[in-house]
Amino acid sequence: MMQYRIRPIIEDDVFFLWEMLYESLFVPEGQEPFDKAIIKDPYISKYIEGWGRDGDFGFIAMNHEGEPVGSITVRYFNEDNKGFGFIDNDVPELGMALLKEYRGRKIGMALMDELFKEARKRNIKKLSLSVDPSNAAAMKLYERFGFKEVGKVDSSITMVVDLRS
């Protein structure tokens, strides 16, 4: 069984968060991956740019050698600077990614568990996210954690979970 541990994001993780932002961009089987420069697009970079502002938090999954292999983040957006899964100023948006070779090993579930615990401690009532509906593994994980579809933006669907239930 694969050994890993989960710890809170620290300042030194920001470079890895940029890497995870790129990994989070779903590319359907057989399609060309995005150019790495896409993460500098303001619509995408807003998820990591200036990380550590008020309300930002998340976790890193580390492998048995102490290398980061995945991340889960929460960030608040507002009317003037909406994320793809924006619902409301009071509903932070979740972002998650794992390095390809670590997917399908229950690490995503462990990251979600940790994030949900922390979000509840912070009295966060709801979380939103944006996901490509053809990303079956992500959809299954989010639905397992109670996320429900509430809208659609371009090719992505917006999902929300109520943490009070």
C-alpha positions, 0 to 999 in steps of 0.5 A: 500500500502506498504511504503518504501524509497530508500537511497544511500548505506552507509558503515554500509550497507556492511553486508546487501549487503552480505545478498543481494548477497546471495539472488541474487543467483537464485534458480529455484522452487523446487531446494535446495537453495545454501549453504550460504558459496557460497558467499565466492567463489571468483567468487561471493564475488568479487561483494561485497568484499572491497565495497566502492572502486572507482566507487562503488555505489548503493541504499538500499530500506528500509521498513516502520520500517527502515529495509533494504529489498533490494539493487541495486549496480553498480561495475566496473570490468576489463579484469583480474577480470570479473564479470558474466555480464562483457562487458568492463572495462567502463561498470559497472555491476549491481546487485540487490536483494530483500528479498523474502517477498518484491518481486513483490511490485514495489520496484525493479522498484523504485531501478532501477529508482534511480540507472538509475538517478544516473548512468546518473549523473555520465555519465555512458553510459551503464550498464550490468548484468547477469541473469538466463533466468528462473528468469522470474520476473527479466527478465521482470523487466530488459527488461522493463528498456531496457536491451537487451540480448548480450551473454550467460555465462554458464546458465546465460545471459548477458544483457546491457542497453544503458543509452543514449537512 
